[in-house]
């Protein structure tokens, strides 16, 4: 991947063998390997004084929820999305969640935490397209449980400040679950270790009211597929939110809380087979391309708004626009993005 930074950008990287991770991918190294990565170099002294970098303007709202801003760092986590990994812990406290395709038609989650930094479970292995997806957030923290050699190489070259180990401060095992579905990440601890950056705008717009939604057709349910995995949400009018549904059953987190979101964003992407990352069952990973443009359907307030998404490059945010070119405003409170392949059915 071009445009990604060198391995010096990693805050802390711990790599373990696949026998320890329990992942279907092969991790680099023959055992737990500690890699101490330094913060990016400030550069050698040249005798001339460089101009001080401009500070970004203070945020007026939290760019991930539309609520009040905070000074918390941002941490992304790779989370299991199979029956073995449910109920997930901490997922209802995520601000933004992506559902993406991995190998074998399965899905996995990438959750963005900023408003709160809870303990999250089960943490799973990284995939090659994650640095591309997350580059728009800046040098944030990223937590995963190992990974295959190629995805780890791309991660080291990215701007993310990553922890991909199984041991150390902020990581523990849940004795009530079996590996690899029991790795717990304490994000408050890991955020400090990784020196994760604070939130910045990624191009999303937020508004409690929406003329676009008022004019849009009904969108009381979302039905599509990520790979061969069905994805469904249902509008709960009393909650003003969409509940996640799997196999006809509304989903709850480990805390018992119903998994809901005020916005479901179905983002149609080019999805390609990634032969540099093949699991032990000889199934190649999939790459959901999130730089570029395509169709988008935003579900909010029980309505569906059709438009387009666009993202110019790795560092750019993702903008959502309606058919007239106006920004599509999301309802405050966060969002779930469903990364589907171009041409996927949407009901």
N, C-alpha and C positions, 0 to 999 in steps of 0.2 A: 504494500500500500504506500503510495507516495504521499508526501505532505505530513507524515507522522514524525514526531520527534524521536530523539535517540533514547536508548535505554536509561540514560541518566535521569529521565523524568520520573522513573518509578520511585515511589516513596518507600516501599518495602515489598519484597517478593520472596515467597517461600514456596518451593516446588516439591511435590511428593510423588512417589511412584504410584502407578495405577493400582497396585495391590493394596496400597494404603487408602487411596481415594475411593476405591470401589466404583470408579467411573467406568463407562464403557470405552473411554478413550485412553490412550497410553500417554502418561505424563513423562516429561523429560527427567532424566536422572535415575539413579538406582536406589534412591532413598530420600528422606527429607534433606533438602539442601537449602541452607540459609543464604540468601543473597542480600547483602546490605547495599542498597542503592542510595546514592547521595542526592540531595536537592539539586536542581539545575544550576550549573556553574554561572557565576555572575560575570565571568570574563576577566581577562588579565588587565592590569592597569596600564594605560597607554600614555599617561601624562596629560591627557586632555579630559576635562570634566564633561561627562555625558549629561544631556538634559534629563531631568527627572521625569519618569513616565507619568502620563496624565492619569489621575484617579478616575475610575468610572463614576458617573453620576449616581447618587444614592437611589436605590430602588423605591418606587412609590408603592408598589405592591409586590407580593411574592410572585415571581414569574411562573411558578409551577402550580399555583392555586388561585391566584387573584385575591388572596387575603392579605393581611398585614405582613410586611416583610420581617425577616428575622436575621440574626447574625450567625445562624448555624452553618456549619459546613455542609456540603452535598456528598452523599455516598450512594453509589449504585450497587446493587447486589444481584447476582445470578441465582435464581430460585427454581427449584424443581416444580414441574407442572403436571406430574403424573399422579395416578391414584396412590402410589407408594409414598409420595411426598406430602399428601394432604392429611389433615388440614395444615396449611402453612401458618407459620407463626410470624406475626408482625406485618402481614401483607396489607391489612386494613389501615395501617399508618403510613403507607407509601403515598407520595404526592402524585407521581406519574408511574404507570406500569405499562410495559410493552409485552405483548404476547408475540413471540417469534418462532419460526420453524427451525428445528434442528434436524437430526438424521432420523430416518425411519418413519417420516411423517409425523413425528412427535412435536410437541410445543414445549417451550420453556419461557420463563418470565425474566425480564430485566426490570427491577423496581428502583425508582429514584426516591431517596429519602432526604428531606430537608426540614420540614416543619417539626418532625420529631425523629430521634435516632434510637429506635428500639432494638431489641434482640430479634434476629431474623433466622428462620429455619424452614426448610433445609437448603443450605447453600450448595450449589452444584458447580460444575466445571465451566470454564469460559469457552466461547466460540469465536471463530475468526472475524466475524462481522461486528462483534460488539464494540471494538474501538471506533469503527466508523460511525455507528449509531450514537455513541456517547461523546464523541469529539465535540459536538455542538454545545455541550455543557461546560467545556473547559477542563482544567486539570483537577477534576473531582476525584474522590476516592472511589475505588472499584474493588469489590470483594467477590471472589470466586474460589471454588475448591479444585485447584489444579487445572489441567487441560492438556491437550495434545501438543507436541512440539511446535507445529506451525502456528496455531493460535497464540501460544505463549510468546513466540518470537514477535508476532505482530503487536501483541500487548506491550512488550518491552519497548517497542519503537514508538508507541503512542504517547499522548500527553497525560494519560490516566495515571493516577498514583495508586498502584494496585497491591492487593494482598491476595495471593493465590495459594496460600498454604493451608495446612491442617492443624497446626499447633501454634501456640504463642498467645500473648495477651490479646484478649478480645475474642478468642476462639475456644469453643468447648464442644463436648459431645453430649447429646441427649440420651441418657441410658434407657429411656422408654421406647426408643426407636432403633432400627437396625441400620448399619452403614449400607450404602452411602447417603442415606436419607436422614441423617441425624446431626449434621454439622451446624452448630449455632454460632452466629456472628453478633457480638455486642457492638453495635455501630457507634455508640458514644465513645468507646475505647478505641476502636479502629480509626475513627475520624481523626483523633489526636495523633495517633501513630503515623498516619499517612499524610498529615498536614493538608487535608483536603480543602479545596477552595470553596468559597461561598457561592451562593446562587447568582446567576446572571440570566438575562433574558435569552430565551431560545426562540423567540418569534411568536409565541402564543399570545392571543388576545383574550381578555376575560370581561364578562359583563353579566350582571344579574338579569337584565332584561335583554330581549333579542327580537327585533322586528323580523329578522330572517327566520327564526323559529316560528314566530306567529304566522308567517305566510307559508311555511313548509308543510308538506303532507305528514300524516301520522307516522311515528316511529316508535311503537310501543314494544317492539322486540327486535333483537339483532341476532341473526342466524347466518353463520358463514363457516369457513374451515381454514385452519392454518395447517398446511400440509394435508394430512388425512385426519386431523383432529378437529372434531366439531367445536365451535365456539358459539356460546349463546349468552345473551343478556336480556332481562325483562324489566320493563319500566314499572316501578313501584310508585304510583302517584302520591300516596300518603307520605312517602319519604322524599319525593322529588329526586329520586336516584334510580339507577339501573342496578339490578341484582345479577350477579354472575350465576349462571345455571349450567350444570353438567349432568347429563343423563336425566334431565327433567327435574333435578333437585337443586334448589337454591343453595349456594355454597357458603359455608361459615369458616372463619379463621379458627386457629387453635384456641383463641380466647372465647370463642362462642359467638363473636360478632359477625353479623351478616356482611358478606363481601359485596360492597356496592360502590358506585361511582356516579357523579352527576353527568359525566360525559363519556361516551364511547366513540372513539375515532377509528374508523375503518380505513386504513391507509393502504392503497393498492400499490405494490412495489414489483419491480423486476426481481425474481427469485431464481438464482442459478445454483447448479450443483458445484460444490467445492471439493474437488478431488484431493486437495492437499491435506484434508482432514477426514480420515476414514476410520470408523470405529472397529472394534474387534469382531463385529459381525459383518464386516466389509460393506457397511452402509455409509456413503459419503454424507458429509454435512451439507446444509443448504445456506446460502448467503442471501439475505434480504437486503437489497440495495436501497439505502435511505438517503443517498445523495442523488439529486435529479428532480424529477417531477412526475406527477401522475394524478389519478382520480382519488378523491377522498369523499367519504360520507360521514358526517358528524351527527351523532344522536344526542340530543339534549331536550329536556322538557317534554319528553314523549313525542318529539318531532325528529325528522331526518332532513338534514341540509346537505345537498350535493354540491361539490365543488372540486377544487384541485389543491394539491400540496406541492410545494417546491422548496428545494434546498440547493443552493449554488455550489457549495463546497464543504469540506470537512468542518471548518470552523463556523460556518453559517448555521443559523437556526432554521427551523422548519416553519414556513408560513402556510396558513390555510385560508383559501379565498373562495367566495361563492362564484356563481356563474356570471356576475356583474363585475368581478374583480375586487370586491370589498372583503376585508378580513372577516373571517368567521369567528365570532366571539364565543368562547366556551363559558359554561355556567361555572361560577366560582366553586372551588372545592377539589380540584384535581381531575385527572382523566386516565382512562385506560386506552392505549393505542393497540389496535389489532393489525399486525403487519401481514397482509394477505398477498398472495400472488396475483398479478394482473390476470383478469378473467375469472377470478374466483366468484362463485355464486354468493349473493347477499340477499337474504330475505328479511 
